[in-house]
Amino acid sequence: MPSNNLWAGALSLLLIHHETGCRHSALNAARLLERLGAMPDVDAETRNLYERASNRLSSGETRHLSGSA
């Protein structure tokens, strides 16, 4: 399974990006997600999820949902 440090780092950067809009945090989170997806023990579904998230963060694309969670 991927390193807990990579998971924690990606999540932390993603939250920083969400809370502050920091573009550097988004790009660094995307890089960590790429590394996680490239690990040999990651299944295809999870790899696809990492790729989608990385691509969205790299492109600057954001989608906001209406209402509260």
N, C-alpha and C positions, 0 to 999 in steps of 0.2 A: 504494500500500500504506500502511496506517496507520503513523503515526509510531512510530519505535523507542522514543521516550521514553514514549509511552503504553503500549506493550507492556511495557517494562521496569518502569514504575511499577505497572501492574496486577499483574504477576508478583511484584514485591517486596512489595506490600501483601498479596497472597494468601499468600505465604510467612510474613510476619509474623503474619497472622491464624492460620495453621495452627500456627505455633510457639508463639504466646503466647495465642491466644484473643482477641486484641484486637478488640472489636466495631467500633471506629472504622476499623481497617484493612480489615475486611470491607466496611463501607459505602463506604469510599473506593474500594476495588477494584471494587465493583459499579458505582459511578459511572463509573470509567474504562472498564469493559467496555461500559457503555451508550454512551459516546462512541465507542468503537471500532466497535461494531455500527451506529452511525448514519452512519458514513462511507460515501460513495456507491460506493466501489470494492470494498466487502466483498460477497462472494457470499452467497447465501441460506443455505447450510449453515453457514458461519462465523458469520453474523449470528444464526442460531438458537442456535448454541453460546454465543455471547456473552450472549444473552438468558437462556438457561437458567442459566448461571453467575451472572449478575447477580441474577436472581430468587432463586436459592438463597442467595447471600450476603446479600441484602437481608432475606430472611425469617428468617435465622438457622438455616435447616435444614442439618443436617450428616448425612452418612451415612459410617460408618466400615466398612471392609472388614476381615474377620478375616484373620489371617495376615500374612506379610511380603511385600513387593514385591521 
